[in-house]
């Protein structure tokens, strides 16, 4: 049973014998780097970089479900990219636009 599943995975059109497997596998490095940046101060984050990560994730997530064969590795890495990009953007926006408002409210009281 396990051997047939492994053989099916090995011979899949998006399996490890093709670039369709390895490109998204190495793309996980971008998501992992973005996760590592969760501890980075928000003022050091870049809007253009995080917008690019988010848009890339959203666009390619859709594309990975339209192409044949369906590439779930590509889909999952791009969902992760979109998620980490959105999280980083929310941190940056909160820091840049709402931290000043909160500080002003505290000084008024």
BAFI-3210 file (N, C-alpha, C; in Angstrom, 3 decimals, decimal comma, padded with zeros to 6 digits):
// residues 109
n [1|2|3|4|5|6|7|8|9|10|11|12|13|14|15|16|17|18|19|20|21|22|23|24|25|26|27|28|29|30|31|32|33|34|35|36|37|38|39|40|41|42|43|44|45|46|47|48|49|50|51|52|53|54|55|56|57|58|59|60|61|62|63|64|65|66|67|68|69|70|71|72|73|74|75|76|77|78|79|80|81|82|83|84|85|86|87|88|89|90|91|92|93|94|95|96|97|98|99|100|101|102|103|104|105|106|107|108|109]
n.u [000,818|001,822|004,002|002,822|001,580|003,786|005,070|003,142|003,269|005,929|005,825|003,989|002,748|003,504|005,475|008,519|010,332|010,184|010,382|008,192|007,754|010,095|010,526|008,373|009,013|011,529|010,706|009,497|011,418|011,251|008,868|009,574|011,663|010,199|008,615|010,623|011,187|009,182|009,929|011,332|011,677|008,825|009,332|011,449|010,486|009,529|007,331|007,036|008,266|006,725|004,197|004,690|005,261|002,795|000,980|002,120|001,743|-001,101|-001,858|-000,488|-001,527|-004,117|-003,548|-002,286|-004,371|-005,750|-004,200|-003,157|-001,272|-002,989|-001,289|-000,558|001,511|002,571|000,295|-000,002|002,403|002,128|-000,191|000,815|002,760|001,126|-000,280|001,772|002,793|000,559|000,259|002,687|002,375|000,167|001,310|003,192|001,560|-000,011|001,986|002,964|000,722|-001,180|000,084|000,927|-001,506|-002,473|-000,503|-000,958|-003,498|-002,965|-001,312|-003,089|-004,700]
n.v [-001,195|001,332|001,462|001,659|004,136|005,788|005,305|006,344|009,040|009,570|009,248|011,140|013,896|016,332|015,593|014,636|014,203|016,285|019,794|021,060|020,213|020,868|023,670|025,009|023,839|024,877|027,475|027,659|028,624|031,421|031,917|030,853|032,565|034,917|034,260|034,078|036,750|037,703|038,419|040,680|044,218|046,277|048,701|048,181|046,706|046,339|048,012|047,698|045,159|043,397|043,758|042,737|040,041|039,261|039,724|038,061|035,589|035,475|035,643|033,442|031,371|031,141|030,554|028,057|026,354|026,320|025,320|022,309|019,545|019,682|021,404|020,940|021,485|023,859|025,444|025,436|026,632|029,178|030,097|030,221|032,197|034,423|034,636|035,140|037,492|039,224|039,295|040,538|042,982|043,965|044,312|046,317|048,435|048,889|049,737|052,051|053,744|053,518|053,408|055,985|057,262|055,906|056,644|059,390|059,482|058,412|060,418|062,539|061,815]
n.w [000,000|000,948|-000,732|-003,257|-003,051|-002,699|-005,123|-006,851|-006,105|-006,834|-009,612|-010,379|-012,404|-011,286|-009,596|-007,760|-009,834|-011,540|-012,469|-011,552|-009,037|-007,586|-007,836|-006,336|-003,882|-003,178|-003,049|-000,632|001,025|000,940|002,318|004,802|005,493|005,735|007,915|009,834|010,008|011,606|014,129|013,696|014,091|013,363|012,029|010,407|008,328|004,876|002,767|-000,148|-000,536|001,065|-000,044|-002,570|-001,919|-000,838|-003,017|-004,974|-003,742|-003,657|-006,400|-007,614|-006,115|-007,042|-009,745|-009,471|-009,005|-011,338|-013,383|-015,137|-014,360|-011,171|-008,692|-005,611|-003,856|-004,889|-004,545|-001,706|-000,792|-001,842|-000,601|001,976|001,554|000,907|003,305|005,257|004,193|004,364|007,136|007,891|006,580|007,998|010,517|009,925|009,007|011,294|013,043|011,706|011,320|013,401|015,859|016,494|016,916|019,164|021,016|021,141|022,262|024,793|025,890|026,130|028,209]
ca.u [000,000|002,692|004,851|002,063|001,393|005,085|005,284|002,228|003,857|007,160|005,500|002,994|003,250|004,115|006,258|009,913|011,149|009,911|010,586|006,926|007,875|011,236|010,393|007,642|009,691|012,536|009,996|009,197|012,450|010,754|007,897|010,305|012,365|009,197|008,259|011,753|011,109|008,117|010,566|011,974|010,863|008,004|009,892|012,437|009,806|009,413|006,026|007,088|008,603|005,600|003,122|005,077|005,098|001,356|000,376|002,632|001,044|-002,503|-001,964|-000,047|-002,448|-005,199|-003,003|-001,962|-005,608|-006,286|-003,337|-003,193|-001,943|-003,106|-000,037|-000,890|002,714|002,577|-000,824|000,238|003,477|001,633|-001,097|001,706|003,352|000,097|-000,569|002,868|002,862|-000,538|000,577|003,747|001,781|-000,673|002,228|003,795|000,507|-000,341|003,090|003,115|-000,461|-002,003|000,898|000,913|-002,829|-002,525|000,380|-001,626|-004,602|-002,384|-000,796|-004,225|-005,359]
ca.v [000,000|002,497|001,474|002,154|005,584|006,393|005,212|007,305|010,356|009,669|009,338|012,197|014,950|017,394|014,884|015,033|014,072|017,442|021,137|021,457|019,881|021,511|025,129|025,418|023,365|025,873|028,730|027,657|029,434|032,790|031,931|030,613|033,815|035,882|033,853|034,472|038,202|038,079|039,021|041,913|045,388|046,660|049,834|047,655|045,996|047,095|047,904|047,064|043,740|042,640|043,801|041,778|038,685|039,010|039,631|036,840|034,476|035,441|035,368|032,089|030,411|030,958|029,882|026,663|025,566|026,357|024,544|020,856|018,934|020,491|021,340|021,326|022,062|025,249|026,118|025,627|027,600|030,506|030,488|030,615|033,491|035,458|034,787|035,811|038,858|039,994|039,509|041,542|044,275|044,439|044,811|047,580|049,465|049,180|050,521|053,354|054,601|053,440|053,589|057,413|057,570|055,368|057,465|060,682|059,256|058,217|061,690|063,391|061,379]
ca.w [000,000|001,025|-001,923|-004,406|-002,858|-002,965|-006,560|-007,472|-005,857|-007,620|-011,036|-010,614|-013,303|-010,488|-008,590|-007,580|-011,049|-012,408|-011,925|-010,935|-007,620|-006,937|-007,773|-005,135|-002,682|-002,829|-002,770|000,798|001,681|001,073|003,422|006,050|005,799|006,184|009,281|010,679|010,173|012,541|015,297|013,259|014,421|012,209|011,277|009,454|007,240|003,630|002,111|-001,481|-000,437|001,611|-001,045|-003,616|-001,383|-000,721|-004,356|-005,595|-003,118|-004,076|-007,842|-007,923|-005,492|-008,008|-010,923|-009,180|-009,028|-012,704|-014,285|-015,092|-013,213|-009,963|-007,952|-004,240|-003,260|-005,342|-003,888|-000,275|-000,561|-002,155|000,491|003,072|001,202|001,059|004,739|005,960|003,680|004,960|008,548|007,981|006,208|009,105|011,552|009,463|008,992|012,693|013,598|011,057|011,331|014,598|017,063|016,792|017,436|020,522|021,843|021,319|023,199|026,117|026,402|026,440|029,462]
c.u [000,864|003,568|004,099|001,803|002,690|005,389|004,383|002,753|005,079|006,857|004,457|003,581|003,842|004,940|007,720|010,817|010,993|010,236|009,333|006,879|008,940|011,119|009,573|008,309|010,748|011,896|009,576|010,219|012,011|009,770|008,591|011,067|011,386|008,738|009,372|011,736|009,970|008,701|011,266|011,090|010,080|008,578|010,933|011,804|009,626|008,027|006,130|007,375|007,405|004,388|003,423|004,888|003,618|000,711|000,842|001,896|-000,397|-002,661|-001,615|-000,871|-003,590|-004,705|-002,762|-003,201|-006,229|-005,492|-003,581|-001,752|-002,034|-001,828|-000,293|000,309|002,804|001,468|-000,496|001,350|002,983|000,590|-000,257|002,349|002,352|-000,188|000,522|003,018|001,780|-000,265|001,638|003,224|000,928|000,192|002,791|002,767|000,135|000,735|003,124|001,918|-001,237|-001,217|000,899|-000,420|-002,945|-001,658|-000,273|-002,767|-004,083|-001,882|-001,926|-004,841|-004,592]
c.v [001,262|002,596|002,007|003,651|006,330|006,391|006,197|008,729|010,574|009,899|010,400|013,260|016,152|016,781|015,283|014,838|015,287|018,750|021,619|021,096|020,746|023,022|025,564|024,953|024,371|027,226|028,803|028,479|030,870|032,876|031,728|031,868|034,869|035,545|034,242|035,977|038,647|038,753|040,340|043,102|045,867|047,816|049,384|046,890|046,928|046,892|047,238|045,563|042,935|042,662|042,797|040,343|038,330|038,821|038,380|035,628|034,358|035,038|033,920|031,020|030,113|030,164|028,399|025,767|025,494|025,452|023,049|020,372|019,912|020,297|021,850|021,895|023,539|026,041|026,413|026,643|029,016|030,993|030,945|031,965|034,618|035,711|035,520|037,251|039,750|040,280|040,595|042,927|044,822|044,968|046,173|048,709|049,864|050,063|051,932|054,281|054,597|053,606|055,058|057,820|057,098|056,198|058,811|060,562|059,105|059,526|062,651|063,033|061,741]
c.w [000,000|-000,221|-003,133|-004,283|-003,148|-004,460|-007,303|-007,302|-006,740|-009,103|-011,371|-011,537|-012,570|-009,353|-008,594|-008,789|-011,959|-011,697|-011,209|-009,452|-006,955|-006,849|-006,555|-003,831|-002,241|-002,522|-001,306|001,567|001,886|002,235|004,760|006,464|006,312|007,602|010,247|010,940|011,086|013,781|014,964|013,662|013,185|011,391|010,258|008,301|006,048|003,023|000,738|-001,426|000,036|000,682|-002,156|-003,154|-001,327|-002,091|-005,090|-005,047|-003,587|-005,541|-008,146|-007,231|-006,451|-009,216|-010,671|-009,152|-010,424|-013,641|-014,142|-015,219|-012,047|-009,152|-006,532|-003,491|-003,625|-004,660|-002,428|000,000|-000,859|-001,153|001,693|002,791|001,394|002,537|005,486|005,486|004,270|006,440|008,707|007,603|007,343|010,249|011,184|009,491|010,418|013,313|013,022|011,260|012,642|015,889|017,475|017,408|018,885|021,467|022,134|022,315|024,616|026,717|026,767|027,783|030,666]
res [x|x|x|x|x|x|x|x|x|x|x|x|x|x|x|x|x|x|x|x|x|x|x|x|x|x|x|x|x|x|x|x|x|x|x|x|x|x|x|x|x|x|x|x|x|x|x|x|x|x|x|x|x|x|x|x|x|x|x|x|x|x|x|x|x|x|x|x|x|x|x|x|x|x|x|x|x|x|x|x|x|x|x|x|x|x|x|x|x|x|x|x|x|x|x|x|x|x|x|x|x|x|x|x|x|x|x|x|x]
***
